[in-house]
Amino acid sequence: MSRDVYVTGVGMVPFTKPGANEPYPQMAAKATRAALADAGIGYGLVQQAYVGYVYGDSTAGQRAVYEVGMTGIPIVNVNNNCSTGSTALFLARQAVASGAADCVLALGFEQMSPGALGAIFKDRPSPFERFDEATGALVDADLPLALRYFGGAGLAHMNEFGTRVETFAKIRAKASRHAANNPLALFRTVVTEEEVMASTAIWPGVMTRLMACPPTCGSAAAIFCSADFAQRHGLDHSVRIRAQAMTTDGAATFGAHDMREVVGFSMAQAAAEQVYAAAGVGPQDLDVVELHDCFAQNELLSYEALGLCPRGGAEKFVCDGDNSYGGQVVTNPSGGLLSKGHPLGATGLAQCTELVQQLRGTASKRQVEGARLALQHNLGLGGACVVTLYERV
């Protein structure tokens, strides 16, 4: 049994720099209340909740949700690194699709610390041990691991296809132009390709500081329901999930000896292909995409993994303007992680919020005209990838 699943409410709070944020329960409660208000229902109608966060103690999900209500429903805590928010979304969709529940909350939040991401539990094996070993064999750079991962992947593309570092700067500049129209983006100042290139070199010839997303704090939420539930309560059911797939690492991650595989290229490609096959559409049918641009390098790689352009064709895709308004498909109209920031547990649900607004036609100056099909791509190393296709009905 599989039922159609509709997104009837979305909400998020503006993302902030660490230290400027409210505590996570308050951020999460505000995002949840915003999603409930958008749906036009009270918390008492929610039957299950899936709550994602990475940096927090067990049952922090309950702590956050209890700010809104204590009704005894199942609350499941979710942690899947940077794909945490979309994993909560994936589980919420499954609960409704299977008939286990008619109305489900997916919530994501993160209260982060400044600086590079790091391990918390240092007295036991790291889930990144094999990733670090593979990276050590492929990348010779004394940098924090996240920079080595994605900078190394970008460098592999540069070495194979002659991609210029200026192309990554073009992606960051595009993100800033989109973010200028997003009141929820942390960085709304437009920067040029030249300004991106002139920012501090993190990895000379490969990456500058403006090509990396910042750690931020924030929360986002969405309400999912069945068609019957929406009709009984008179709810908006103009946006449904047409198809969705979640993948984890395969043999190529370490076997290919390629940094692009270490950061999940084939994992993302497989999820996208499953979604296209299930929906009976192709990348050429998409109107708008929110993809995981934790680094400008990963945005470029994701164009190819999601089939938006051929393998090796990403630089042309960028230089032709096919990643923005007036081009083939608008990517990250929100400004993406590069402009909004990346509170790990909230990112996937912030992407969902943007795409639902696009399909409803309520995205204001960011609106992609006539948007009907929207794709979401959220990646977490370690690893997991969730790709979701939304449709205006």
N, C-alpha and C positions, 0 to 999 in steps of 0.2 A: 504494500500500500504506500502510495506517495501522493501527497496533496500539494497543490500550489501554495506557495508561501509569499506573503505580501509584507512589505515594509510600510507600516502605517504611522510610524513616528520616529523622528531622529532629533538628536540634540547634542550639543557640545559646548564646552567653555573655551574661551580664548586660552591658547597655550602661553606659558610664561617661562622666563628663565628660572632655574633653580634658585630658591631663596626669595623669589618674588611671589611665590604661589601660596594658596591656602593649603591646609593639610588635606591629604587625599580624601578623607570622608566627605568633606565639604565640597570639593571639586566634583566628586562622583555623584553626590546627591543633586547638585545643580544640573549636571548633564542628564541624569535620570529624570528629574522633574521636567526638564526641557523636552525630552523625548515623549514623556507621558502627556504633556500639554500639547505637543505637536500632534499626537495621536488623538487627543480629546478623550482620554480615559483616566481613571484613577488607578493607583497602584494595586488596589484590591482585586482588579481583574487579571493581574499578571499571575501566571500559574507556575512558572519556573524562571530562574535567572542563571545566566552564565557570566561570570565576572573574571576579567583578565587583568593581570598585572605581573610584572617580573620582579621588581625590587620591593618585596613586602613579605611579612610573615604569613603563615598559614591562617586561613579564614579572614584575611583582610577584606575579602569579598563580602562576607557577612557584615563586617564593621561598616563598610560603605553603604550597603543596601539598607541596613537597619536605620540609617538616617532618614530614609523615605518611608519605611513601614516594616512591621514585624508581623507577618501573616503566616509564618510557618512553612512557606513553600520551599522546595528544593533550591539550594544555592550552590552552584558548582564553581570552584576556584580553578582558573585556567592559567598556565604559564607555558608559552611556546616561543620564548625570546621575542624577536621583533614582529613575529606573526601572531602574537598573543591575541590581539583584538579581533583579528579575522578568524582565529580558531574559536573564540567565544561565539562569534557570528555563525560559524560553520555548525557548531553544536546546537545553537538556538534554531537554526533553519532545519536541522535534522529532527529536532523534537516536534516541530510543527508539521513537517512533511510526513512524519511517521504516524501522526495522530496521537502521540503521547501527550500533547498539550495543544491548546488553541491560541494561547497568547503568551509570548516569552520575551523576556528582557535579555539583551546582550549589552554588557557594560564593560568598558575598559578605562583604566586610569593608571597614572604613574606619577610618583613623587620622586624625582631624580636628584642626584648630586652633581655638582659641576665637574667638568673634566671628562676624560676618556672612560669608557665602560671598563669595568673590571670584575674579577671574581669576588664573591662574598665568602664562600665556603672553601677555604684554602687548605683544609686538613684532609681532603679526599680527592679522588681522581676527577679531573675536569672533563666535562662533556666535550670540550674543544681539543682534547689531547691529540686526536688524529688530525684535526684541522690544522692545528699548530705545527705538527710534524710535516704535513704536506706543504704548508706554506713555507716552513723553514728550508725545505728542499728546493723550492721554486723562487723564493724572493730573498734577495740580499739587501735588506734595508733595516736600519735600527729605528723602528717606529712602533707605536702602539699597534696591537694586532689588528684592530678593525681597519686601520689605515693600510696596513700591509695586505690584508685580505682584498679590499676593494681597489686600492691603488694597484696592487699586483694584477688583478683581473683587468683593469683598464690598460695596464702596460702590455698585457698579453694581446689585447685587441690592437693596440698601437703597433706592436711588433709584427702581427700577422697581416694587418690590412693597411698599415701606414696611417692610421688615424692620428690626427694632430691633437695636441693638448688643448689648442684653441677651440676645438669642437666641444670639449667638456665645458669650457667657459661659455660657449653659446647656450648650452643647456641651462647653466646657472642663470644667465642673463634672462632667458625666456621665463624661468621660474619666477624671477623678480617682477617681470612685467605682469604675469598672471596674478601674483600675490598683491600687487598694488590695488586690486579690486576686491580683495578679501579682507573684511574687517576682523576676521578671526586669525589671520596670519600674524606671526610674531614679527617677521621682517617684511615690511611693506615698501621699503625704499628701492626704487628701480636702480639696478646696476648694469653697466655695460660689459660687453665681453672684455674690453680693455681693463676695466676696473677689477674684474674677476682675475684676470691674468696678473695684475699688479698687486693683488693681495699676497699675504705672507706665503712663501713657498713651503709647504709641508714636505713635499717630495719633489725636488727640482726636476722640471721637465715632465712630471706626471700629474701632480695635484697641488692646488693652492687651497688656502684655508676656506675660501668662499665656495669651494666645490664640495665641502663636507657639511652635513646637517648638524645642528647643535642639539645637545641634550636639553629637553624641556620638560615641564610638568603640565599635566592637563588631564582631561577626561572627555569621553564621548560615549553615547549610548544610542541604542535603536530598539524599537518594539516590532516584533514579528508576529503575524497572525495568519490564521486560515481564512479562506474566502467566506465560509459560513459565519465565523466570528465577526468579520468586518461588516457583513451585511446585517447581522443581528443588532450590532451596536452603531450602525450608520457611520463607519469609519472610512477614511480615505484608503482605497486599495488600487490606486493608479500605478503603483510600482510593485512589480513582483520579481522574485529571483527566478530567472529563466533556467540557469544551470550553475553548478558549483563543483569544484574539485579541490581536494587537498592531497598533496604529495609530500613524501619525505625523500631523503637522499637515496640514490641508487649507486650502482657499482662505479659509474663514471666519476663520482665526486672525488675519489682518491685514485681510481684506476687510470683516468685520462692524463694525469700529471699536467693539469692545466688549471691555472688559478680561476678561470671563468667557471669551471666545474666546481671548484672548492666553494665558491660563493653562490652556487645553486642554479646555474644556467639550465641544465637539463631538468632539474626539479621544476623550475618555472615553466619550461617548455612543455613538459608532460602535463602539468595541470591545465595549461591553456589549451592544449590539443584535446584533452578530455572534455573541457567545457565547450569548445567549438563543435565537437562531434555530438555531444548530448543535445545542444541547442539547434544543430543544423545550420549554423552560420559560420562565417569566416572572419578573420581580422579586418577584411575590407568592408564589412558591414557595420563596424563600430563607429559611433559618433564621438565618444568621449571616454578617456581612460584615466584612472588614478592609479599610478604604479609606484613601486617602492624605490624612491630616489634618495636613499640614505646618503649616497654620494652621487655626484653627477655621472661618474663612471658607471654606476649601476643602472642609472636611467638609460644610458646608451645601450648597455648590454641587454636590458629588458626589452627595448624595441625589437631586438632580434629574437629573443626568447619567446615573446608573445606573438611573433609573426607579423608585426606591424611593418616590417621591411625584411628583405632577404638577409641571410647571414653575410656579414661584411658590408651591408648597405646602410648601416646606421649613420655614418658620417654624411652621406648624401641626403639621407632622410632629414637630418638636422639642418644642413646647409640650404636645403630647398624649402625650409619652413613647414615641412609636412607634420611637425609635432605641435602646431599651434593653430590659432584661429585663422581660417582661410586656407589651411592645408588639409592633409589627408584625414587626420584625427587629432583632436585637441587632447594633449596629455597634461595631466596635473593642472587643471584650471584653478585649483585652490592655491597654487604655488608650491604644492608638494611638501615633502619633508624638509627640503632645502630652505623653504621659507616659513613653514608653520612650525618647524622643529619636530622632534621625534620622541614624544613620551611613549615608550615602547608599547605598553598595554593599551593605549588609547588610539594609536595610529590607525589600525584597521577599521575602527568604528568611525573615526574622523573621515576616512576615505568614503565609507558608506554614506555618511551624512552629506558630503559634497555631491556624490552621484545621485542620491535621491532628490536633492534640490535641483540638480540639472534636469532630471527626467520629469520632474513636476513643472519645470519652467519657472522656478522661483529663485534662480541664482543671480538675479540682478545684473550688474555689469559683467559678471563672469559667464553669463548664460551662453551656452552653445546652442545656436539656433536649430530648432527642430530635433533636438536630441531624443533618440528613441531607444538605442542600445548603448549600455555603459558597462565597461569592464573594470574590475578592481583586481589589483595584484599586490599581495602583501607577503613578504619573504622574511623568514627568520633563520639565521645560521644555527646549525646544530643537528638537524635542520627541519624546516617545514615551509611549505608554500601553499597559500590559499588563493585561488582565482575564482572570482564570482562575476556572473553576468546578470545584470539587471535590465529589465525591460519596462517601458511605458506601455500600459494596456488601456 
